[in-house]
Amino acid sequence: MKISLVLPGHGPIFTDVQERITELLHHYEERIGFVLEHITGEMNAYEVSQSLFPVDSSVFDQWIAIGETNAYLRYLASIGEISVYKKGKQFKYVRM
């Protein structure tokens, strides 16, 4: 699909879609590596999130951070970089 103009929900209007896609892919690759580095022992999503994001964030920001962390953890589990299992009522994540 040829896209000539992007009107994002936030940020400036732009025209170079491929450049933005490349930036996003690079950003997410870095974040995935960063998440993987922060998994030490067995951790739940909240614990991983607390090691990635500032603790003094608002409740809303913490909620967003946990959602983002969960997405990364599920992706890492889907590609076999980490294992996930249920311990009590929590899911635990462990590096392979």
C-alpha angles and dihedrals in degrees: 000000000000110000117189101172134025121201103191124197088243133013130035127320112260141183107200100086096167092054090053092048090051091049092051094047090050091047093051093045089054092047092049090053090047092052091049091052091053096055106100119171114329114336138171122226093262092054092048090047092052090054091051104042134044113274093217093066123125119265089254092052090048090051090052090046092053090050091051091046091051090053092053092045093051090049093049090049091049092056094044099249092121135018124229129202137164118252111182105314095335134084112229126204127207130180115245 
